[in-house]
Amino acid sequence: MLRKLGFLTIGLFDEADPRRGHESTLEIIELGERLGFDSAWLRHRHLQFGISSPVAVLAAASQRTSRIELGTAVIPLGWENPLRLAEDLATVDLLSGGRINPGVSVGPPMHWDQVKDALYPGTADAEDFSYARVERLLAAVRGEPVTGFSGTEGFEQFSDRVQPHSPGLASRLWYGGGSLRSAQWAGQHRMNFLTSSVVKAEDPLPADFEQIQLAHIREFRAHHPDGDQARVSQGLVVIPTDSASPAQAAKYREYAEKRTPRTLTPQGPARMMFAPDIVGTSDEIAARLSANAAFREIDEVAFALPFTFEHDDYVQILTDMARSLGPALGWSPAAGR
């Protein structure tokens, strides 16, 4: 039975009017809270026309909402200084009343050769994009010392740990992984796990998205101290059409059909597998999810909103998710619990 229902948005905007796109994202999060969603998640995009600073947007969202949890899926740490990010996350978490769920990942930034001189001039070759970058963030968020100095200097007080410190934030850190190694690492380091809608087809797993995602969930929990109780959130694109207009429903199906070929076989040298989009009535989607082996292993989801739709489309999709699809999966709105 589905216990927590969330949604994920990229927050697209028009370069000529970026404020309107950001306002649209905030309005969608406010709608999500009114509809009873448990969480809203932001993707992260650099040098594109999507949210480049999700922590700033979540700070704004925290002041427009009072209950819904607010997450990132995910912040690529290759672009971040873990100590500075820990300060920002703790600040926003306190302002939100302890509702922030930061999801992170590692690896070199996209288009590394083209961006490295602007991002890390003179030090690019020394940067470490391994899991050690997450460990630095974990240590800072958990309140471990980050400097050898603390005390009074003149009239100023200094701390040896990141300030402000938000005590519950560490337990709400998530790792977004698409490989068996990532799943294992996240479990061993007591993080929560975001199963990706893009995964690696690697030996010994079959080239089947559902089975790969299932293997990742089990690998994570096998290495987490909490075992089967360790938190996992499944990521998929689902588009309910219950209250959609004929034009909307046709657009949604065309969108999914264009993306279907990439879901059939592993893509590129890294052999990436993409989740198929699920379009249909809430009853049809619920039936497909109930037959999904990975979905049967979890009780939390963050359904991804398609990237290129209009504000009114997102309103319709979220409304159908909350009023029809969620209940069909055994979920009840947070406001009614």
N, C-alpha and C positions, 0 to 999 in steps of 0.2 A: 504493500500500500504506500502511495506517495505521501510523504510527510511534509516536505518543504518544496514549494514551487517558486522558482525564480526565473528571471529573463535577462538576456544579455544584449546590449546594443553597441554599435560602433560609433554612433553619434556623428553621422555624416553632416557636412555643411558645404554651402556654396562659398567659394573663395571670395566672391564679391560681397557676401553678406554673412560672415562667419557667426555673428552674434545670434542670428535667427536659428541656425542649426544647433547651437549650444542651448538656447532657450527651449527648443523643441525637445532635446534630450531631458532637460530638467522637468518639463511638463509631463513627459512620458513616465519619469520616475514618480512624480506626484500622483499620476493616474494609477500606477502600479500599487502604491500604498493604499489608495482609496479602494481598489479592487481586492485588496487582501493578500497580494503577493508577499511572500516571505523575504525575497531579496531581489535587488536590481544590481546588475554587473555591467561594467564598462570595459570595452576593448581599448587597446592602446595603439595609436598609429603615429609614427614620426615621419615628417616631411611628406605627409599625405593630407587629405581633406577629411580627417576623422579626429577624434579626441587625442591630442598629444599630451595633455596634462590631466589624466583622470583624477588624480588626488585633488587638484584644484576644483574640478567639477563636482567631486564627491563632497568637498567642503561646502559648496553652494547647496547641493542637494540635502545635506545634513540640516541645513537651516530652513528648508522648505518641507521637511518631513519629520515625523516623530517616532516611527516604529520600524519601518522597513530596513532590513540590513542592506549595506552598500558595499559592493565589492569590485575588484578589478580582475579581469580574466583575459590577458594577464599583463603585468608590467614586465617588459623584457629588461632584466637587470644590466645587460650590456650597456645600456644608455644611462645608467644611474650610479651615483656614489651611495653605497649602502648606508653609511652613517647619516648622510643628509636625508636620504629617503626615510630612514627610521624616525628622524625628527618630524618630518612632514606627516607621516602616517600616525604617529602618536598624537600630534596636535589635532588632526582631524578626528581621530577616534574619540578623544576627550570631548571635542565640540559636538560630536554626534551622540554622545551618551553611551559609547561602547558598541557601535553598530558597524564598524569598518571590518571588512574581510579582504585583506590584500592578497591577491593571487600573483605569483611571480614565476618567471622562467629564466633560464640562462642560455648562454651561447653568444657568439659575436653578433653585433647589430646587422640588420639586413643591409646589403650593398656596402659591406664593410670597407672595401678598398676605396670606394668613392667618398665615404663619409668620415673615415678615421682621422684625417688631418684636421677636420673641423671639430670633431668631438673630443679627440685626445691629441692635440698637437704636441709633437715631440715625445709622447709617452705611449703611443699606440701599441708598440711592440712589447711593452712591459705589462699591459693590462691582462688580467686573469679572468677569463669568461667561463670558468668551470663552476662546479657546485660550491666551491669555496666562497664565491660571491654571495650565495644564499646564506652560507654559514655566517658570514660577516653581518648580514642583515638580521638573522636570527639572534645572534649574540647582542647586537645593539638594541633590538626590540625587547629582549628578555631582561635588559638592565645590567648586563655584564659590563665591567670596566672597558672603556675605549681609550683611556689615556692614563698616564702614570701620575697625573697631577690632580689634586682636589684641595679645597680649602679656601683661605682668604688671601687675596692679593690686593693690598691697599684697602679700598672700600668695597671691592667686588668679591662675590662668592662664586666659586667654581665647583662643578660636579665632575666626578670621573666616569659618569654614565650619561647616556643620552637623556636630555630633558626637553619637553616633559616626558615622564614615564607613565605609560598607560598599562596598568597591571594585567588586564585581560587580553591585550592585543596579541600576544605571542600565540595564544591558543586558537586564534582566528586567522593565522597565516596559512595560505594554501600554495601548493606547488602545481603548476599546470604542466603535465607531462604527456608525451606521446610515444614513449618507449618503455620497454621492460626495465631498463636500467633506471630511468627516471622514477618509475613507480616504486621500485625497490628502495631507491635513495630517499624518496619522500617518506616512506614508511619508517625507515631506520632513523630518520631525523624528526619523527613525531609531528610531521606536518599534516594538514588536511590535503586531499588530493582532488584536483580538477581533471577529470578524464577529457581528453581533447577530442574535438570533432575531426582532427587530422592526426593520424597515427602512423607509425612505421610498420611496414610489413617486413618483419625480420624473422630469421630462423630462431626457434623451431615452429613459429606460429604460421597458420595458414593465411593466405592472402584474402582474408575475409574481415571486413571492418568490425562487425559485431563480435566475432570471436577474439579479435585482437583487443578490443576494448574490455571485454570480459576478462581476458588474461591479465590486463593491466590492473584491473580492480582487485583481482585475487592476489596478484603479486604484491601490490601495495599493502593489503591487509595482512598478508603472511609475514611481513616484516615490520608491522606497526605494533607497538606494545598493547594497543587496544583491540587488536585482532579484528573480528567481524564488526565491532562497534566503531571502528575508525571511520571518520567522515569522508565520504566520497560524493561528489556532485557530477552527474552525467551531463555532457554537453551534446546537444543535437539541434538541428533546425527543424522545427515543426510549425506548420502554417494551417491553423484551423479556418474553415471557410463557412461556418454555420451562419453568420450574419453578413458575410461578404456579398457585395453586389455581383451580378454576373461578370461585369468588367474586371472587378478585383479578382474574382476566382480564376478567370482566364489568365490574368497577368501572373498570378501566383503559380499556376501550372506551367506556364511558359518559362518562368524563372527556373523552376525545378528541372524541367526537361533540358534546358540548356546546360545545366550543371551535372546532369546525370552521367554523361560519358566519363567524367573524371573519377566517378565512384566505382567503376567496374573493374579496374586493374590498378596496380601500383603505379605511381607517377614519378618520373624523374629518377636520377641516380640514387636518391635517398629512399626510393620505393615508398613514397607516402600514399596512404589510403585516406580517402575523404568519406565522411558520413553521407549517405543519401538524404536528401531533403524529404520530409514527409508532409504531403499536402492532402487535405480532405476534411470531412466533417470530424467533429470531436470523437464521435463513436468509432469512425474508421481509424483515426489516429490512435485512439486508446487500444483498439484491437491489435494494431501493429506493434505498439509498445509492449503490450502484455505478452506478445510472442517473442520479444527481444530479450535474449539471454542476459545481456549486460544490464538492461533496465530492471530485470527481476532481482538483481543483486543490490540495488541501491534504493534509498528512499528520499533522495534529494536530486533535483534537476535544475539546470539553468538553460532554458530553451533560448537559442540564439534567434534574434530577429534578423531577417534578411537585410543585407547591406543597403540596397538601392531603392527601397520603397518610400512612399510619402508618409507624412505625419498621420493623416487620416487612416492609412492602411495599418499603421502600428496601433492606433487606437482600437480598430476593429479586431486585430489579431489578439491583442492583450485582453480585450473584453471577452472574447470567445474562450481564450485560455482559462481565465478566471471563473467564468460563469458556466462553461460547458466541459472543456477538456479536463481541467483539474478535478472537478467532482466525478467525472467518468473514471478517473484513475484512483479514486478514493481519497482525494485531498479536499480539505475544507479551508475557506479563506481565513487568514489570521485574525481578521476583525471579528469573526464569528466563533472563535475558540474560547 
